Amino acid sequence: MSRWHTANSLIKVYKLVILLDFEYLCITKCKKYMKLADIIDTFITGDWGEESPTQDTPNAAYCVRGADIVPIINHNFTDIPQRYVCDRTKETKLLAAGDLVIEKSGGSPTQSTGRIVYVSEDLIKVKGNVVCSNFCTAFRVKAGWNPLYVYYFWQNVYNHGAFFNFEGKTSGIKNLQLDNALSAIDIEYLPLEKQNQIVASLASIDEKIKVNRQINDNLLLLDHSLRGAKVRLAA
């Protein structure tokens, strides 16, 4: 294991400590609780579009699937497929920085639906027009809520396995009962200033993890190149 893997493991432990402190703060200090449903301003439904442009679907857009959630979290946008969508989708369903995308269908026996990914400025800058697939949905939070705060809160709830309690199954595919989940799960309200402080701490850790991962990937490429060079020199 490289020292960068070890560093990332330690950073993730530190992030977990902050999340646990976050939970403790919410349980012991917060006076106001709201349902997740009450903090959502707008839903944006998915559109898988078409593989090639047609008269009805002339607009290129990159479509976020459940399979893209982990790579996007890891700042890898390479494999997000390009699709072609209609004018109405371009007008009403394009994602913006700060949107949150939820996987509502999929999962596995050990992985629930409900995974979340934050739509960053970097993603929009790199890919331009971005939508989510039919197996996902997106939402924007109301004023007074930092979307990254909501993202980290949702991740924490997800990691505790809460969304296993809000799943149905049709045709062998698990579906998130999103309305039920949003109506049942409480989010602890904090003033925006406090939300921003929590976000700053967790986002700085995520940035360190991203940088370490990039360094590790570059080291692997360098090692591969050096091994190739040695083989050529020995030949």
C-alpha positions in Angstrom: 0.0 0.0 0.0 1.4 3.4 -1.0 1.9 6.2 1.5 -0.8 8.1 -0.3 -3.3 5.3 0.3 -2.3 5.4 4.0 -2.7 9.2 4.0 -6.1 9.0 2.5 -7.2 6.4 5.0 -6.1 8.7 7.9 -7.9 11.7 6.3 -11.1 9.6 5.9 -10.9 8.7 9.6 -10.5 12.4 10.5 -13.5 13.2 8.2 -15.5 10.5 10.1 -14.6 12.1 13.4 -16.0 15.5 12.1 -19.2 13.8 10.9 -19.6 12.2 14.3 -19.1 15.6 15.9 -21.7 16.9 13.4 -24.2 14.3 14.5 -23.5 15.0 18.2 -24.0 18.7 17.6 -27.3 18.1 15.9 -28.6 15.8 18.5 -27.6 17.8 21.5 -27.6 21.4 20.4 -30.1 21.9 17.6 -33.5 23.3 18.5 -35.3 23.0 15.2 -35.9 20.0 13.0 -37.3 19.9 9.5 -38.3 17.2 7.1 -36.0 16.8 4.1 -39.1 17.4 2.0 -39.4 20.9 3.5 -36.0 22.2 2.4 -36.3 21.2 -1.3 -37.2 24.1 -3.7 -37.3 22.3 -7.1 -37.1 18.8 -8.5 -35.4 18.1 -11.8 -36.5 14.8 -13.4 -34.1 12.7 -15.5 -34.0 12.2 -19.3 -31.9 9.4 -20.9 -32.3 11.0 -24.3 -31.1 9.3 -27.5 -27.7 7.8 -28.5 -27.5 9.9 -31.7 -29.0 13.3 -32.6 -32.4 13.3 -34.2 -34.8 16.0 -35.4 -36.6 15.8 -32.0 -33.4 15.4 -29.9 -30.7 17.7 -31.4 -29.1 18.9 -28.2 -26.0 17.2 -26.8 -25.8 16.7 -23.0 -23.9 14.5 -20.7 -26.1 12.2 -18.7 -25.3 11.3 -15.1 -26.2 7.7 -14.2 -26.0 5.8 -11.0 -22.8 4.3 -12.3 -21.3 7.8 -12.5 -21.9 8.8 -8.9 -18.7 7.4 -7.3 -16.4 8.5 -10.2 -17.9 12.1 -10.0 -17.3 12.1 -6.2 -13.7 11.1 -7.1 -13.6 14.0 -9.6 -13.5 11.7 -12.6 -15.9 12.8 -15.3 -14.4 10.7 -18.1 -17.1 8.0 -18.5 -20.3 10.1 -18.3 -22.1 9.3 -21.5 -23.0 11.9 -24.0 -26.7 11.7 -25.1 -29.0 13.9 -27.2 -32.1 15.5 -25.7 -35.1 17.5 -26.9 -35.4 21.3 -26.7 -37.7 21.1 -23.7 -35.2 19.0 -21.7 -32.5 21.6 -22.5 -34.8 24.4 -21.3 -36.0 22.7 -18.1 -33.8 19.8 -17.0 -30.2 21.0 -17.4 -28.4 20.7 -14.1 -26.6 23.6 -12.4 -23.8 23.8 -9.9 -25.2 23.2 -6.5 -27.8 20.7 -7.6 -28.0 17.3 -5.9 -28.5 14.1 -7.9 -30.1 11.0 -6.2 -30.0 7.4 -7.5 -33.7 6.3 -7.2 -33.4 2.9 -9.0 -30.7 0.3 -8.8 -28.7 -0.7 -5.8 -27.9 -4.3 -4.7 -28.6 -6.6 -1.8 -25.8 -4.8 0.2 -26.1 -1.4 -1.4 -29.3 0.6 -1.1 -30.7 3.1 -3.5 -30.5 6.8 -2.5 -26.8 7.4 -3.3 -26.2 11.1 -3.8 -23.7 13.2 -5.8 -23.1 17.0 -5.7 -23.1 18.8 -9.0 -19.9 20.9 -8.8 -18.8 23.9 -10.8 -16.0 21.8 -12.1 -18.4 19.2 -13.5 -20.4 21.9 -15.3 -17.2 23.6 -16.5 -15.8 20.4 -17.9 -19.0 18.9 -19.4 -21.2 21.9 -20.2 -24.8 20.6 -20.6 -25.5 18.0 -17.9 -28.7 16.1 -17.2 -29.4 13.0 -15.0 -30.8 9.7 -16.3 -34.3 8.4 -15.8 -33.0 6.2 -13.0 -32.0 9.3 -11.1 -33.6 12.5 -10.0 -32.2 15.9 -9.0 -33.2 18.7 -6.7 -32.3 22.2 -5.6 -32.5 23.3 -2.0 -34.3 26.4 -0.7 -32.6 29.6 0.2 -31.0 29.4 3.6 -29.5 26.0 3.0 -26.0 25.3 1.7 -26.4 22.4 -0.8 -23.1 20.9 0.3 -24.3 20.9 3.9 -27.4 18.9 2.7 -25.1 16.7 0.6 -22.9 15.8 3.5 -25.9 15.3 5.8 -27.5 13.0 3.1 -24.3 11.0 2.8 -24.2 10.5 6.5 -27.8 9.2 6.6 -27.1 7.0 3.6 -23.9 5.5 5.3 -26.1 4.5 8.3 -28.3 2.4 6.0 -31.4 4.5 6.4 -32.5 4.2 2.8 -32.9 0.4 3.0 -36.1 1.3 4.9 -37.6 3.1 1.9 -37.3 0.7 -1.0 -39.7 -1.1 -3.1 -39.0 -3.7 -5.9 -40.5 -4.0 -9.3 -39.3 -6.2 -12.1 -36.3 -7.2 -10.1 -35.1 -3.6 -9.7 -35.1 -1.8 -6.4 -36.7 1.6 -6.3 -36.3 4.3 -3.8 -39.6 5.5 -2.3 -38.3 9.0 -2.4 -41.4 10.8 -1.2 -41.7 8.6 1.8 -38.0 9.1 2.6 -38.2 12.8 2.3 -41.3 13.0 4.4 -39.8 10.8 7.2 -36.2 11.9 7.6 -35.5 14.8 9.8 -32.7 17.2 9.0 -31.4 19.4 11.9 -31.5 23.1 11.0 -28.4 25.2 11.6 -27.9 28.8 10.7 -26.3 29.2 7.3 -23.1 30.5 8.9 -22.8 27.2 10.9 -23.6 25.2 7.8 -20.9 26.9 5.9 -18.3 26.2 8.7 -19.2 22.5 8.6 -19.0 22.5 4.8 -15.6 24.2 4.9 -14.1 21.6 7.2 -15.5 18.6 5.2 -14.8 20.1 1.8 -11.2 20.8 2.7 -10.8 17.1 3.7 -12.3 16.0 0.4 -9.9 18.2 -1.5 -7.0 16.6 0.3 -8.3 13.1 -0.6 -8.7 14.2 -4.2 -5.2 15.6 -4.4 -3.7 12.5 -2.8 -5.6 10.3 -5.2 -4.3 12.3 -8.2 -0.8 12.0 -6.9 -1.2 8.2 -6.4 -2.6 7.8 -10.0 0.3 9.8 -11.4 2.8 7.6 -9.4 1.2 4.5 -10.9 1.5 5.9 -14.4 5.2 6.9 -13.7 5.9 3.4 -12.3 4.4 1.8 -15.4 6.4 4.1 -17.7 9.6 3.3 -15.8 9.0 -0.4 -16.0 8.4 -0.1 -19.8 11.6 1.9 -20.1 13.6 -0.8 -18.2 12.2 -3.5 -20.5 13.2 -1.6 -23.6 16.7 -1.0 -22.2 17.1 -4.6 -21.4 16.0 -5.8 -24.8 
